């Protein structure tokens, strides 16, 4: 089993200079690979393979007088930067991402290392650098496979340690109890409503920090571009955003862990969040909820625990279907939080009814996969 652990680093001033230089070398290799492929295609119509034709140029560049400085840094991290450029172009041609952009030194920085690594009680060791002080808040189990060093926009340094443990991923059961299967409907007012008619309040971290963010943005706009004071103001703004992000992550980890621990299967709806963000009136609230991150946490926690996580089809009419008689009410609008079924006359609470229908559809998928769903 592969487990990633993120720890805080406290490098000395000399180590900080080396790490920043490493970031610069990685950024240079990525930008150079993107530029070479783009320029050769525009000028001569030649499409170079970043991985096969540009990557070998790294060893040539290190021997030249102009780019000899690259040899001071970890060679594998530079090769990884070129591979990232190759991946960026492949994703662009598959229409999964926009055209590759140059990396800026003012954004988040990172460098990947996979050889000559070690992790101690209070340090990490990466190639060509002395051991860096770290806060190892949990024991790193198994063999360390790689370490990714990063620096956020606030200016703090972190290391993501990927280790391989001898533990195997638990096998999933061949039968589940219906009472241990839960359906969840994600929302804005309530973060989620489950099939037992329980709700989880939406903390709305971004909304509660809007005044603080507005003040920080004003401070940035009043400073002269390129000045030290503007750089300091940007750091303060990034710190507010980081605080909001950490609160949201903490909330989602706690809720997702509770759902996975208490149930054998969690059923959720598939959401086209990117399309939903086109609604200008709801875009901020949708972004604040962070549904995509929450669903990804449910997925990997379920896999690690040997539980089931299933998502229903995007176009499954969970909110429009009466859970009693299965009548589909096409007249339902977004503003209607409850509705009376024209066929059976039952009162349906929109989110609760959706959660019941999602659970029912998930059970159908479980049975289709060959599992036995027991009623106890």
C-alpha positions as CSV (number, residue, x, y, z in Angstrom):
1,X,0.0,0.0,0.0
2,X,1.3,3.5,-0.9
3,X,0.8,6.2,1.7
4,X,1.7,9.9,1.3
5,X,2.5,12.0,4.3
6,X,2.9,15.8,4.1
7,X,5.3,17.4,6.7
8,X,6.4,20.9,7.4
9,X,10.1,21.8,6.7
10,X,12.3,24.4,8.5
11,X,15.4,24.8,6.2
12,X,18.3,27.0,7.2
13,X,19.1,30.1,5.1
14,X,21.7,28.1,3.1
15,X,19.3,25.2,2.6
16,X,16.7,27.7,1.6
17,X,18.9,29.1,-1.1
18,X,19.7,25.6,-2.4
19,X,15.9,24.6,-2.5
20,X,15.0,27.8,-4.2
21,X,17.8,27.1,-6.8
22,X,16.4,23.6,-7.2
23,X,12.9,25.0,-7.9
24,X,14.4,27.4,-10.4
25,X,16.2,24.6,-12.3
26,X,13.0,22.5,-12.4
27,X,11.0,25.5,-13.6
28,X,13.7,26.3,-16.2
29,X,13.7,22.8,-17.6
30,X,9.9,22.7,-17.8
31,X,9.6,26.1,-19.5
32,X,12.4,25.3,-21.9
33,X,10.7,22.0,-23.0
34,X,7.4,23.8,-23.5
35,X,9.0,26.6,-25.5
36,X,11.1,24.2,-27.7
37,X,8.2,22.1,-28.8
38,X,6.0,25.2,-29.4
39,X,8.5,27.3,-31.3
40,X,9.7,24.4,-33.6
41,X,6.1,23.6,-34.5
42,X,5.3,27.3,-35.2
43,X,8.4,28.0,-37.3
44,X,9.1,24.8,-39.1
45,X,6.1,22.6,-38.6
46,X,8.1,20.0,-36.7
47,X,6.4,18.2,-33.8
48,X,9.0,17.1,-31.3
49,X,8.5,14.4,-28.7
50,X,9.2,16.1,-25.4
51,X,10.0,12.8,-23.6
52,X,12.0,11.2,-26.4
53,X,13.8,14.1,-28.2
54,X,14.0,17.0,-25.8
55,X,14.7,15.1,-22.6
56,X,18.1,13.8,-23.9
57,X,19.2,17.4,-24.4
58,X,19.5,17.7,-20.6
59,X,22.8,15.8,-20.5
60,X,24.1,17.9,-23.4
61,X,23.1,21.1,-21.7
62,X,24.9,20.2,-18.4
63,X,28.2,19.9,-20.3
64,X,27.8,23.3,-22.0
65,X,29.2,26.5,-20.5
66,X,25.8,28.3,-20.6
67,X,23.8,25.7,-18.7
68,X,26.5,24.0,-16.6
69,X,24.8,25.4,-13.5
70,X,22.1,22.7,-13.9
71,X,24.6,20.0,-12.7
72,X,24.4,21.5,-9.2
73,X,20.9,20.1,-8.7
74,X,19.2,16.7,-8.7
75,X,19.2,15.3,-12.2
76,X,16.1,13.1,-11.7
77,X,14.0,16.1,-10.7
78,X,15.0,17.9,-13.9
79,X,14.1,14.8,-16.0
80,X,10.7,14.7,-14.1
81,X,10.1,18.3,-15.1
82,X,10.5,17.5,-18.7
83,X,8.2,14.5,-18.3
84,X,5.6,16.9,-16.8
85,X,5.9,19.1,-19.9
86,X,5.2,16.0,-22.0
87,X,2.2,15.1,-19.9
88,X,0.9,18.7,-20.2
89,X,1.0,18.5,-24.0
90,X,-0.7,15.1,-24.1
91,X,-3.5,16.4,-21.9
92,X,-3.9,19.4,-24.1
93,X,-4.3,17.2,-27.2
94,X,-6.8,15.0,-25.4
95,X,-8.7,18.2,-24.6
96,X,-8.4,17.6,-20.9
97,X,-6.5,20.8,-20.2
98,X,-5.6,24.1,-21.8
99,X,-2.4,24.8,-23.7
100,X,0.7,24.4,-21.5
101,X,1.7,27.7,-19.8
102,X,5.1,28.8,-18.5
103,X,5.6,28.3,-14.8
104,X,6.2,31.4,-12.7
105,X,8.5,31.8,-9.8
106,X,5.8,33.6,-7.9
107,X,3.4,30.6,-7.8
108,X,3.7,27.4,-5.8
109,X,7.0,25.6,-6.5
110,X,7.9,21.9,-6.2
111,X,10.6,19.4,-7.1
112,X,10.4,15.6,-7.2
113,X,13.2,13.3,-5.8
114,X,13.3,9.5,-5.7
115,X,16.9,8.5,-5.0
116,X,19.4,9.1,-2.1
117,X,16.5,9.7,0.2
118,X,16.1,9.2,4.0
119,X,13.7,10.3,6.7
120,X,14.7,10.6,10.4
121,X,12.9,11.5,13.5
122,X,13.2,15.2,12.9
123,X,14.7,15.6,9.4
124,X,14.5,14.6,5.7
125,X,17.4,14.1,3.4
126,X,17.2,14.8,-0.4
127,X,20.1,14.6,-3.0
128,X,22.9,17.2,-2.9
129,X,21.6,18.9,0.3
130,X,22.3,18.5,4.0
131,X,19.5,17.0,6.2
132,X,16.6,19.5,6.5
133,X,14.8,19.9,9.8
134,X,11.2,18.7,9.6
135,X,8.2,18.1,11.9
136,X,7.5,14.4,11.5
137,X,4.0,14.4,13.1
138,X,3.4,10.7,12.4
139,X,5.6,7.7,11.9
140,X,6.6,7.0,8.3
141,X,6.0,3.3,7.8
142,X,7.6,1.1,5.1
143,X,10.1,2.1,2.5
144,X,10.4,5.7,1.3
145,X,9.8,5.8,-2.4
146,X,10.0,9.5,-3.2
147,X,9.9,12.9,-1.6
148,X,8.4,16.0,-3.2
149,X,9.6,19.3,-1.7
150,X,7.3,22.3,-2.2
151,X,6.9,25.9,-1.3
152,X,3.5,27.6,-1.1
153,X,2.8,31.2,-1.9
154,X,3.1,32.2,1.7
155,X,6.7,31.1,1.6
156,X,6.6,28.0,3.8
157,X,8.3,24.8,2.8
158,X,6.7,21.3,2.9
159,X,7.7,17.7,1.9
160,X,5.3,15.1,0.7
161,X,6.7,11.7,1.6
162,X,5.5,8.7,-0.4
163,X,6.2,5.4,1.3
164,X,5.3,1.8,0.5
165,X,4.1,-0.3,3.4
166,X,3.9,-4.1,3.5
167,X,0.2,-3.9,4.3
168,X,-2.1,-4.9,1.4
169,X,-5.3,-3.2,0.5
170,X,-8.1,-5.1,2.3
171,X,-10.3,-7.3,0.2
172,X,-13.9,-6.0,-0.3
173,X,-16.7,-8.2,1.1
174,X,-18.9,-10.3,-1.1
175,X,-22.1,-9.3,0.8
176,X,-23.2,-6.1,2.5
177,X,-26.1,-5.3,4.8
178,X,-28.7,-2.8,3.5
179,X,-28.7,-1.0,6.8
180,X,-24.9,-0.4,6.3
181,X,-25.5,1.2,2.9
182,X,-25.9,5.0,2.9
183,X,-26.9,7.4,0.1
184,X,-25.8,11.0,0.3
185,X,-27.1,14.1,-1.5
186,X,-24.7,17.0,-1.6
187,X,-26.0,20.5,-1.3
188,X,-25.2,24.2,-0.6
189,X,-27.4,25.1,2.4
190,X,-26.7,21.7,4.0
191,X,-23.4,20.2,3.0
192,X,-25.1,16.8,2.7
193,X,-28.3,15.0,3.5
194,X,-28.2,11.2,3.9
195,X,-30.8,8.5,3.4
196,X,-31.5,8.4,7.1
197,X,-32.7,12.0,7.0
198,X,-29.6,13.3,8.8
199,X,-27.9,16.5,7.6
200,X,-24.4,18.0,7.9
201,X,-24.2,21.7,8.1
202,X,-22.1,23.5,5.5
203,X,-19.4,25.5,7.3
204,X,-19.1,28.0,4.3
205,X,-15.5,28.8,5.2
206,X,-15.0,31.1,2.2
207,X,-18.1,33.1,2.9
208,X,-17.1,33.7,6.5
209,X,-13.6,34.9,5.4
210,X,-14.9,37.3,2.6
211,X,-14.3,40.5,4.7
212,X,-10.8,39.4,5.6
213,X,-10.1,38.5,2.0
214,X,-11.5,41.8,0.7
215,X,-9.2,43.7,3.0
216,X,-6.2,41.7,2.0
217,X,-7.0,42.1,-1.7
218,X,-7.2,45.9,-1.2
219,X,-3.8,45.9,0.4
220,X,-2.3,44.2,-2.6
221,X,-3.9,46.5,-5.1
222,X,-2.6,49.6,-3.3
223,X,1.0,48.5,-3.5
224,X,3.4,49.1,-6.4
225,X,4.0,46.1,-8.6
226,X,7.4,44.6,-8.1
227,X,7.9,46.2,-4.7
228,X,8.8,44.4,-1.4
229,X,5.7,45.7,0.2
230,X,3.5,44.2,-2.5
231,X,5.3,40.9,-2.1
232,X,4.6,41.0,1.6
233,X,0.9,41.9,1.0
234,X,0.6,39.0,-1.5
235,X,2.0,36.7,1.2
236,X,-0.6,37.9,3.7
237,X,-3.4,37.3,1.1
238,X,-2.1,33.8,0.4
239,X,-2.1,33.1,4.2
240,X,-5.8,33.9,4.4
241,X,-6.6,31.6,1.5
242,X,-4.5,28.9,3.0
243,X,-6.4,29.2,6.3
244,X,-9.7,28.8,4.4
245,X,-8.4,25.8,2.5
246,X,-7.1,24.1,5.6
247,X,-10.4,24.5,7.5
248,X,-12.3,23.1,4.5
249,X,-9.9,20.1,4.2
250,X,-10.1,19.4,7.9
251,X,-13.9,19.4,7.8
252,X,-14.1,17.1,4.7
253,X,-11.6,14.6,6.1
254,X,-13.6,14.3,9.4
255,X,-17.0,13.9,7.6
256,X,-15.6,11.4,4.9
257,X,-13.9,9.3,7.6
258,X,-17.0,9.1,9.7
259,X,-19.1,8.0,6.7
260,X,-16.6,5.3,5.6
261,X,-16.1,4.0,9.2
262,X,-19.8,3.7,9.9
263,X,-20.9,2.1,6.7
264,X,-20.0,-0.8,4.3
265,X,-21.0,1.2,1.2
266,X,-21.4,4.9,0.5
267,X,-23.4,6.0,-2.6
268,X,-23.1,9.5,-4.0
269,X,-24.2,11.3,-7.2
270,X,-21.8,12.1,-10.0
271,X,-21.6,15.8,-10.4
272,X,-20.5,17.9,-13.4
273,X,-19.0,20.6,-11.2
274,X,-17.2,22.4,-14.0
275,X,-20.5,22.8,-15.8
276,X,-22.3,23.9,-12.6
277,X,-19.7,26.6,-12.1
278,X,-21.1,28.4,-15.2
279,X,-24.0,29.5,-13.0
280,X,-22.8,32.9,-11.8
281,X,-25.3,33.1,-8.9
282,X,-24.1,29.8,-7.4
283,X,-20.5,29.5,-8.6
284,X,-19.0,31.0,-5.4
285,X,-21.1,28.8,-3.1
286,X,-20.3,25.7,-5.2
287,X,-16.6,26.4,-5.0
288,X,-16.8,27.0,-1.3
289,X,-18.5,23.6,-0.7
290,X,-15.6,21.8,-2.5
291,X,-17.7,18.8,-3.6
292,X,-15.0,17.4,-5.9
293,X,-12.4,17.2,-3.1
294,X,-14.9,15.6,-0.8
295,X,-15.8,12.9,-3.3
296,X,-12.2,12.1,-4.0
297,X,-11.6,11.7,-0.2
298,X,-14.5,9.3,0.0
299,X,-13.1,7.3,-2.9
300,X,-9.6,6.8,-1.6
301,X,-10.7,6.2,2.0
302,X,-13.2,3.5,0.9
303,X,-10.5,1.8,-1.2
304,X,-8.0,1.9,1.7
305,X,-10.6,0.5,4.1
306,X,-12.0,-2.3,1.9
307,X,-15.4,-0.5,1.6
308,X,-17.5,0.4,-1.4
309,X,-17.9,3.8,-2.9
310,X,-20.3,4.1,-5.8
311,X,-21.4,7.1,-7.8
312,X,-24.7,7.1,-9.7
313,X,-25.1,8.3,-13.3
314,X,-24.9,12.1,-13.9
315,X,-28.3,12.2,-15.4
316,X,-30.0,10.0,-12.8
317,X,-33.1,12.1,-11.7
318,X,-32.6,11.6,-8.0
319,X,-34.4,14.9,-6.9
320,X,-37.3,14.5,-9.4
321,X,-38.2,10.9,-8.5
322,X,-40.7,10.1,-5.8
323,X,-39.1,7.5,-3.5
324,X,-42.5,5.8,-2.8
325,X,-44.1,5.3,-6.3
326,X,-41.1,6.2,-8.5
327,X,-43.1,8.9,-10.3
328,X,-40.8,11.4,-12.1
329,X,-41.9,15.0,-11.5
330,X,-40.5,17.1,-14.3
331,X,-41.9,20.3,-13.0
332,X,-39.4,20.5,-10.1
333,X,-37.4,23.7,-10.0
334,X,-34.3,24.6,-8.1
335,X,-36.2,26.9,-5.7
336,X,-38.6,24.1,-4.6
337,X,-37.2,22.5,-1.5
338,X,-40.2,20.1,-1.1
339,X,-42.9,18.9,-3.4
340,X,-46.1,16.8,-3.4
341,X,-46.2,13.8,-5.7
342,X,-49.0,14.2,-8.2
343,X,-49.4,10.4,-8.4
344,X,-49.4,9.2,-4.8
345,X,-49.9,12.5,-3.0
346,X,-46.9,12.0,-0.7
347,X,-44.8,15.0,0.6
348,X,-41.2,14.8,-0.5
349,X,-38.4,16.7,1.1
350,X,-36.1,17.4,-1.9
351,X,-32.7,16.4,-0.5
352,X,-34.0,13.5,1.7
353,X,-35.9,12.0,-1.3
354,X,-32.8,12.4,-3.5
355,X,-30.6,10.6,-0.9
356,X,-33.1,7.7,-0.7
357,X,-33.2,7.4,-4.5
358,X,-29.4,7.6,-4.7
359,X,-29.1,4.7,-2.1
360,X,-31.6,2.6,-4.1
361,X,-29.8,3.1,-7.3
362,X,-26.5,2.3,-5.6
363,X,-27.9,-1.0,-4.3
364,X,-28.9,-1.9,-7.9
365,X,-25.3,-1.3,-9.0
366,X,-24.0,-3.4,-6.1
367,X,-26.3,-6.3,-7.1
368,X,-25.3,-5.9,-10.7
369,X,-21.7,-6.3,-9.7
370,X,-22.5,-9.7,-8.1
371,X,-22.8,-8.7,-4.5
372,X,-25.4,-9.9,-2.1
373,X,-27.3,-7.1,-0.3
374,X,-28.9,-8.5,2.9
375,X,-31.8,-7.1,4.8
376,X,-31.4,-7.4,8.5
